[in-house]
Amino acid sequence: MTVTTLSSREFNQDTGRAKNAARSGPVFITDRGRPAHVLLTFEDYQRLTGGQDSIIDLLGQAPDEAEIEFETTPLRDLARPADLT
């Protein structure tokens, strides 16, 4: 695996280079010399996240006639007065 580091300016001027480099490993994009972003291929991203489906993906797979129960706690039940002592 090859790690590539590009400045934000280099990334903006040559995104094709960054995308090609991402095929070999992560691309660190820096702002003012400090790492700010990482560019990965989608396959690498899925591998890192375990390929888990989001709730939107899961709901999209449910049959149209399926009833889905979803309970939430009203926000007002979670709020507490501030202790200003």
N, CA, C and O atoms as CSV, one atom per row, in Angstrom:
chain,resi,resn,atom,element,x,y,z
A,1,MET,N,N,0.851,-1.173,0.000
A,1,MET,CA,C,0.000,0.000,0.000
A,1,MET,C,C,0.897,1.237,0.000
A,1,MET,O,O,1.842,1.336,0.783
A,2,THR,N,N,0.591,2.154,-0.871
A,2,THR,CA,C,1.339,3.394,-0.977
A,2,THR,C,C,0.509,4.527,-0.396
A,2,THR,O,O,-0.674,4.659,-0.713
A,3,VAL,N,N,1.119,5.343,0.448
A,3,VAL,CA,C,0.446,6.510,1.013
A,3,VAL,C,C,0.960,7.732,0.263
A,3,VAL,O,O,2.169,7.931,0.141
A,4,THR,N,N,0.036,8.548,-0.238
A,4,THR,CA,C,0.383,9.763,-0.976
A,4,THR,C,C,-0.102,10.964,-0.187
A,4,THR,O,O,-1.185,10.931,0.398
A,5,THR,N,N,0.693,12.025,-0.170
A,5,THR,CA,C,0.298,13.262,0.492
A,5,THR,C,C,0.295,14.378,-0.542
A,5,THR,O,O,1.274,14.580,-1.261
A,6,LEU,N,N,-0.824,15.100,-0.607
A,6,LEU,CA,C,-0.966,16.239,-1.523
A,6,LEU,C,C,-1.453,17.443,-0.735
A,6,LEU,O,O,-2.243,17.311,0.200
A,7,SER,N,N,-0.975,18.611,-1.122
A,7,SER,CA,C,-1.524,19.832,-0.528
A,7,SER,C,C,-2.897,20.077,-1.140
A,7,SER,O,O,-3.229,19.508,-2.179
A,8,SER,N,N,-3.680,20.910,-0.506
A,8,SER,CA,C,-5.001,21.257,-1.062
A,8,SER,C,C,-4.855,21.846,-2.449
A,8,SER,O,O,-5.661,21.564,-3.336
A,9,ARG,N,N,-3.831,22.662,-2.643
A,9,ARG,CA,C,-3.601,23.282,-3.950
A,9,ARG,C,C,-3.308,22.213,-4.994
A,9,ARG,O,O,-3.875,22.244,-6.087
A,10,GLU,N,N,-2.425,21.261,-4.669
A,10,GLU,CA,C,-2.108,20.182,-5.613
A,10,GLU,C,C,-3.352,19.364,-5.934
A,10,GLU,O,O,-3.582,18.997,-7.086
A,11,PHE,N,N,-4.147,19.081,-4.918
A,11,PHE,CA,C,-5.378,18.316,-5.120
A,11,PHE,C,C,-6.328,19.062,-6.056
A,11,PHE,O,O,-6.884,18.467,-6.979
A,12,ASN,N,N,-6.515,20.352,-5.824
A,12,ASN,CA,C,-7.419,21.146,-6.664
A,12,ASN,C,C,-6.935,21.259,-8.097
A,12,ASN,O,O,-7.743,21.313,-9.024
A,13,GLN,N,N,-5.626,21.295,-8.286
A,13,GLN,CA,C,-5.077,21.456,-9.630
A,13,GLN,C,C,-5.017,20.151,-10.410
A,13,GLN,O,O,-4.991,20.169,-11.641
A,14,ASP,N,N,-4.996,19.015,-9.709
A,14,ASP,CA,C,-4.855,17.729,-10.412
A,14,ASP,C,C,-5.600,16.622,-9.675
A,14,ASP,O,O,-4.989,15.741,-9.071
A,15,THR,N,N,-6.928,16.683,-9.732
A,15,THR,CA,C,-7.719,15.661,-9.036
A,15,THR,C,C,-7.535,14.281,-9.665
A,15,THR,O,O,-7.653,13.262,-8.984
A,16,GLY,N,N,-7.246,14.253,-10.961
A,16,GLY,CA,C,-7.013,12.969,-11.629
A,16,GLY,C,C,-5.828,12.242,-11.018
A,16,GLY,O,O,-5.873,11.027,-10.826
A,17,ARG,N,N,-4.773,12.977,-10.715
A,17,ARG,CA,C,-3.590,12.381,-10.061
A,17,ARG,C,C,-3.981,11.806,-8.701
A,17,ARG,O,O,-3.546,10.714,-8.334
A,18,ALA,N,N,-4.802,12.545,-7.956
A,18,ALA,CA,C,-5.227,12.086,-6.631
A,18,ALA,C,C,-6.061,10.811,-6.748
A,18,ALA,O,O,-5.876,9.873,-5.973
A,19,LYS,N,N,-6.972,10.777,-7.707
A,19,LYS,CA,C,-7.810,9.581,-7.884
A,19,LYS,C,C,-6.970,8.383,-8.294
A,19,LYS,O,O,-7.209,7.271,-7.822
A,20,ASN,N,N,-5.998,8.591,-9.157
A,20,ASN,CA,C,-5.115,7.485,-9.551
A,20,ASN,C,C,-4.293,7.005,-8.360
A,20,ASN,O,O,-4.118,5.801,-8.174
A,21,ALA,N,N,-3.790,7.931,-7.558
A,21,ALA,CA,C,-2.991,7.561,-6.388
A,21,ALA,C,C,-3.824,6.791,-5.379
A,21,ALA,O,O,-3.300,5.911,-4.697
A,22,ALA,N,N,-5.112,7.102,-5.268
A,22,ALA,CA,C,-5.995,6.432,-4.304
A,22,ALA,C,C,-6.159,4.949,-4.631
A,22,ALA,O,O,-6.506,4.158,-3.754
A,23,ARG,N,N,-5.915,4.568,-5.873
A,23,ARG,CA,C,-6.000,3.149,-6.236
A,23,ARG,C,C,-4.900,2.335,-5.576
A,23,ARG,O,O,-5.037,1.123,-5.407
A,24,SER,N,N,-3.802,2.999,-5.198
A,24,SER,CA,C,-2.672,2.310,-4.573
A,24,SER,C,C,-2.658,2.446,-3.059
A,24,SER,O,O,-1.890,1.763,-2.382
A,25,GLY,N,N,-3.508,3.328,-2.519
A,25,GLY,CA,C,-3.547,3.531,-1.077
A,25,GLY,C,C,-4.149,4.882,-0.759
A,25,GLY,O,O,-4.532,5.622,-1.665
A,26,PRO,N,N,-4.236,5.207,0.511
A,26,PRO,CA,C,-4.882,6.463,0.906
A,26,PRO,C,C,-4.093,7.693,0.435
A,26,PRO,O,O,-2.866,7.668,0.329
A,27,VAL,N,N,-4.831,8.752,0.161
A,27,VAL,CA,C,-4.237,10.026,-0.226
A,27,VAL,C,C,-4.571,11.026,0.869
A,27,VAL,O,O,-5.739,11.343,1.094
A,28,PHE,N,N,-3.543,11.522,1.549
A,28,PHE,CA,C,-3.739,12.541,2.577
A,28,PHE,C,C,-3.700,13.901,1.903
A,28,PHE,O,O,-2.772,14.210,1.156
A,29,ILE,N,N,-4.711,14.705,2.174
A,29,ILE,CA,C,-4.781,16.057,1.620
A,29,ILE,C,C,-4.579,17.018,2.776
A,29,ILE,O,O,-5.298,16.975,3.774
A,30,THR,N,N,-3.590,17.885,2.625
A,30,THR,CA,C,-3.229,18.776,3.724
A,30,THR,C,C,-3.728,20.200,3.487
A,30,THR,O,O,-3.850,20.662,2.352
A,31,ASP,N,N,-4.009,20.869,4.587
A,31,ASP,CA,C,-4.294,22.299,4.602
A,31,ASP,C,C,-3.224,22.944,5.471
A,31,ASP,O,O,-3.114,22.651,6.661
A,32,ARG,N,N,-2.448,23.812,4.869
A,32,ARG,CA,C,-1.369,24.502,5.595
A,32,ARG,C,C,-0.419,23.527,6.287
A,32,ARG,O,O,0.036,23.753,7.408
A,33,GLY,N,N,-0.140,22.434,5.575
A,33,GLY,CA,C,0.823,21.470,6.074
A,33,GLY,C,C,0.293,20.443,7.055
A,33,GLY,O,O,1.028,19.552,7.481
A,34,ARG,N,N,-0.973,20.559,7.416
A,34,ARG,CA,C,-1.553,19.608,8.385
A,34,ARG,C,C,-2.579,18.728,7.680
A,34,ARG,O,O,-3.376,19.235,6.890
A,35,PRO,N,N,-2.581,17.419,7.946
A,35,PRO,CA,C,-3.571,16.533,7.324
A,35,PRO,C,C,-4.993,17.001,7.639
A,35,PRO,O,O,-5.336,17.255,8.793
A,36,ALA,N,N,-5.812,17.111,6.592
A,36,ALA,CA,C,-7.188,17.586,6.764
A,36,ALA,C,C,-8.223,16.603,6.213
A,36,ALA,O,O,-9.337,16.520,6.730
A,37,HIS,N,N,-7.862,15.867,5.177
A,37,HIS,CA,C,-8.804,14.942,4.528
A,37,HIS,C,C,-8.051,13.711,4.050
A,37,HIS,O,O,-6.830,13.729,3.895
A,38,VAL,N,N,-8.808,12.638,3.819
A,38,VAL,CA,C,-8.235,11.423,3.261
A,38,VAL,C,C,-9.117,10.980,2.104
A,38,VAL,O,O,-10.338,10.892,2.235
A,39,LEU,N,N,-8.488,10.704,0.977
A,39,LEU,CA,C,-9.203,10.215,-0.197
A,39,LEU,C,C,-8.954,8.721,-0.317
A,39,LEU,O,O,-7.810,8.267,-0.313
A,40,LEU,N,N,-10.052,7.953,-0.424
A,40,LEU,CA,C,-9.985,6.499,-0.571
A,40,LEU,C,C,-10.829,6.076,-1.753
A,40,LEU,O,O,-11.734,6.800,-2.168
A,41,THR,N,N,-10.535,4.903,-2.300
A,41,THR,CA,C,-11.467,4.334,-3.267
A,41,THR,C,C,-12.719,3.902,-2.503
A,41,THR,O,O,-12.672,3.695,-1.290
A,42,PHE,N,N,-13.814,3.771,-3.203
A,42,PHE,CA,C,-15.056,3.367,-2.551
A,42,PHE,C,C,-14.921,1.962,-1.969
A,42,PHE,O,O,-15.477,1.676,-0.909
A,43,GLU,N,N,-14.196,1.096,-2.646
A,43,GLU,CA,C,-13.998,-0.261,-2.146
A,43,GLU,C,C,-13.237,-0.251,-0.819
A,43,GLU,O,O,-13.578,-0.992,0.103
A,44,ASP,N,N,-12.198,0.598,-0.727
A,44,ASP,CA,C,-11.459,0.701,0.539
A,44,ASP,C,C,-12.351,1.257,1.645
A,44,ASP,O,O,-12.293,0.804,2.788
A,45,TYR,N,N,-13.169,2.234,1.299
A,45,TYR,CA,C,-14.090,2.812,2.291
A,45,TYR,C,C,-15.051,1.743,2.803
A,45,TYR,O,O,-15.264,1.631,4.010
A,46,GLN,N,N,-15.631,0.960,1.901
A,46,GLN,CA,C,-16.560,-0.093,2.310
A,46,GLN,C,C,-15.864,-1.123,3.197
A,46,GLN,O,O,-16.443,-1.595,4.175
A,47,ARG,N,N,-14.634,-1.468,2.858
A,47,ARG,CA,C,-13.891,-2.437,3.661
A,47,ARG,C,C,-13.659,-1.895,5.069
A,47,ARG,O,O,-13.788,-2.631,6.048
A,48,LEU,N,N,-13.319,-0.611,5.174
A,48,LEU,CA,C,-13.068,-0.009,6.484
A,48,LEU,C,C,-14.334,0.111,7.332
A,48,LEU,O,O,-14.291,-0.053,8.552
A,49,THR,N,N,-15.443,0.393,6.688
A,49,THR,CA,C,-16.693,0.571,7.431
A,49,THR,C,C,-17.453,-0.737,7.604
A,49,THR,O,O,-18.519,-0.756,8.220
A,50,GLY,N,N,-16.926,-1.810,7.079
A,50,GLY,CA,C,-17.591,-3.096,7.206
A,50,GLY,C,C,-18.742,-3.257,6.237
A,50,GLY,O,O,-19.498,-4.224,6.333
A,51,GLY,N,N,-18.892,-2.327,5.302
A,51,GLY,CA,C,-19.951,-2.422,4.304
A,51,GLY,C,C,-21.338,-2.422,4.896
A,51,GLY,O,O,-22.264,-2.962,4.291
A,52,GLN,N,N,-21.506,-1.827,6.066
A,52,GLN,CA,C,-22.804,-1.829,6.726
A,52,GLN,C,C,-23.785,-0.939,5.969
A,52,GLN,O,O,-23.444,0.149,5.504
A,53,ASP,N,N,-25.013,-1.438,5.863
A,53,ASP,CA,C,-26.062,-0.657,5.238
A,53,ASP,C,C,-26.533,0.424,6.196
A,53,ASP,O,O,-26.554,0.229,7.411
A,54,SER,N,N,-26.907,1.561,5.637
A,54,SER,CA,C,-27.499,2.618,6.459
A,54,SER,C,C,-28.971,2.295,6.688
A,54,SER,O,O,-29.528,1.433,6.008
A,55,ILE,N,N,-29.594,2.967,7.620
A,55,ILE,CA,C,-31.021,2.735,7.880
A,55,ILE,C,C,-31.850,3.049,6.641
A,55,ILE,O,O,-32.883,2.420,6.413
A,56,ILE,N,N,-31.415,4.004,5.849
A,56,ILE,CA,C,-32.135,4.348,4.618
A,56,ILE,C,C,-32.080,3.185,3.643
A,56,ILE,O,O,-33.087,2.849,3.020
A,57,ASP,N,N,-30.903,2.563,3.503
A,57,ASP,CA,C,-30.783,1.401,2.625
A,57,ASP,C,C,-31.670,0.260,3.110
A,57,ASP,O,O,-32.348,-0.384,2.310
A,58,LEU,N,N,-31.667,0.007,4.420
A,58,LEU,CA,C,-32.468,-1.086,4.977
A,58,LEU,C,C,-33.962,-0.831,4.784
A,58,LEU,O,O,-34.701,-1.755,4.443
A,59,LEU,N,N,-34.417,0.395,4.995
A,59,LEU,CA,C,-35.831,0.709,4.807
A,59,LEU,C,C,-36.219,0.604,3.336
A,59,LEU,O,O,-37.348,0.233,3.015
A,60,GLY,N,N,-35.297,0.925,2.451
A,60,GLY,CA,C,-35.566,0.822,1.021
A,60,GLY,C,C,-35.740,-0.608,0.563
A,60,GLY,O,O,-36.358,-0.852,-0.474
A,61,GLN,N,N,-35.206,-1.563,1.317
A,61,GLN,CA,C,-35.310,-2.976,0.960
A,61,GLN,C,C,-36.580,-3.617,1.524
A,61,GLN,O,O,-36.916,-4.746,1.165
A,62,ALA,N,N,-37.284,-2.906,2.401
A,62,ALA,CA,C,-38.494,-3.459,3.016
A,62,ALA,C,C,-39.617,-3.496,1.981
A,62,ALA,O,O,-39.722,-2.595,1.149
A,63,PRO,N,N,-40.457,-4.533,2.027
A,63,PRO,CA,C,-41.605,-4.572,1.118
A,63,PRO,C,C,-42.513,-3.366,1.340
A,63,PRO,O,O,-42.590,-2.831,2.446
A,64,ASP,N,N,-43.195,-2.948,0.285
A,64,ASP,CA,C,-44.046,-1.758,0.369
A,64,ASP,C,C,-45.124,-1.883,1.440
A,64,ASP,O,O,-45.466,-0.895,2.090
A,65,GLU,N,N,-45.657,-3.075,1.629
A,65,GLU,CA,C,-46.758,-3.239,2.584
A,65,GLU,C,C,-46.262,-3.476,4.014
A,65,GLU,O,O,-47.076,-3.595,4.931
A,66,ALA,N,N,-44.964,-3.545,4.218
A,66,ALA,CA,C,-44.427,-3.805,5.557
A,66,ALA,C,C,-44.690,-2.625,6.476
A,66,ALA,O,O,-44.520,-1.467,6.094
A,67,GLU,N,N,-45.112,-2.944,7.702
A,67,GLU,CA,C,-45.281,-1.906,8.713
A,67,GLU,C,C,-44.035,-1.887,9.573
A,67,GLU,O,O,-43.600,-2.921,10.080
A,68,ILE,N,N,-43.471,-0.723,9.730
A,68,ILE,CA,C,-42.259,-0.587,10.512
A,68,ILE,C,C,-42.580,0.278,11.716
A,68,ILE,O,O,-42.994,1.429,11.577
A,69,GLU,N,N,-42.384,-0.290,12.907
A,69,GLU,CA,C,-42.619,0.473,14.131
A,69,GLU,C,C,-41.332,1.159,14.531
A,69,GLU,O,O,-40.263,0.548,14.555
A,70,PHE,N,N,-41.447,2.422,14.840
A,70,PHE,CA,C,-40.278,3.210,15.191
A,70,PHE,C,C,-40.663,4.127,16.333
A,70,PHE,O,O,-41.461,5.048,16.157
A,71,GLU,N,N,-40.094,3.874,17.510
A,71,GLU,CA,C,-40.420,4.688,18.672
A,71,GLU,C,C,-39.247,5.596,19.004
A,71,GLU,O,O,-38.088,5.184,18.958
A,72,THR,N,N,-39.565,6.819,19.335
A,72,THR,CA,C,-38.528,7.766,19.743
A,72,THR,C,C,-38.930,8.414,21.055
A,72,THR,O,O,-40.098,8.404,21.442
A,73,THR,N,N,-37.959,8.965,21.717
A,73,THR,CA,C,-38.225,9.713,22.939
A,73,THR,C,C,-38.330,11.185,22.568
A,73,THR,O,O,-37.410,11.730,21.958
A,74,PRO,N,N,-39.432,11.838,22.921
A,74,PRO,CA,C,-39.534,13.263,22.602
A,74,PRO,C,C,-38.367,14.027,23.215
A,74,PRO,O,O,-37.945,13.737,24.334
A,75,LEU,N,N,-37.864,14.979,22.493
A,75,LEU,CA,C,-36.712,15.738,22.931
A,75,LEU,C,C,-36.956,16.436,24.259
A,75,LEU,O,O,-36.036,16.576,25.064
A,76,ARG,N,N,-38.184,16.872,24.493
A,76,ARG,CA,C,-38.469,17.585,25.741
A,76,ARG,C,C,-38.257,16.690,26.962
A,76,ARG,O,O,-38.006,17.194,28.056
A,77,ASP,N,N,-38.354,15.357,26.787
A,77,ASP,CA,C,-38.121,14.434,27.899
A,77,ASP,C,C,-36.625,14.279,28.197
A,77,ASP,O,O,-36.256,13.834,29.284
A,78,LEU,N,N,-35.779,14.635,27.260
A,78,LEU,CA,C,-34.345,14.503,27.454
A,78,LEU,C,C,-33.726,15.772,28.043
A,78,LEU,O,O,-32.660,15.726,28.656
A,79,ALA,N,N,-34.398,16.890,27.853
A,79,ALA,CA,C,-33.840,18.170,28.306
A,79,ALA,C,C,-34.018,18.310,29.824
A,79,ALA,O,O,-35.026,17.897,30.398
A,80,ARG,N,N,-33.013,18.901,30.436
A,80,ARG,CA,C,-33.062,19.164,31.879
A,80,ARG,C,C,-32.704,20.620,32.101
A,80,ARG,O,O,-31.936,21.194,31.329
A,81,PRO,N,N,-33.250,21.225,33.145
A,81,PRO,CA,C,-32.880,22.606,33.437
A,81,PRO,C,C,-31.399,22.681,33.789
A,81,PRO,O,O,-30.846,21.766,34.398
A,82,ALA,N,N,-30.773,23.774,33.399
A,82,ALA,CA,C,-29.363,23.968,33.701
A,82,ALA,C,C,-29.162,24.250,35.186
A,82,ALA,O,O,-29.937,24.985,35.797
A,83,ASP,N,N,-28.120,23.661,35.757
A,83,ASP,CA,C,-27.771,23.917,37.147
A,83,ASP,C,C,-26.808,25.089,37.179
A,83,ASP,O,O,-25.633,24.927,36.853
A,84,LEU,N,N,-27.276,26.254,37.560
A,84,LEU,CA,C,-26.467,27.461,37.534
A,84,LEU,C,C,-25.920,27.840,38.912
A,84,LEU,O,O,-25.554,28.993,39.145
A,85,THR,N,N,-25.865,26.866,39.820
A,85,THR,CA,C,-25.357,27.170,41.157
A,85,THR,C,C,-23.847,27.178,41.190
A,85,THR,O,O,-23.253,27.417,42.242
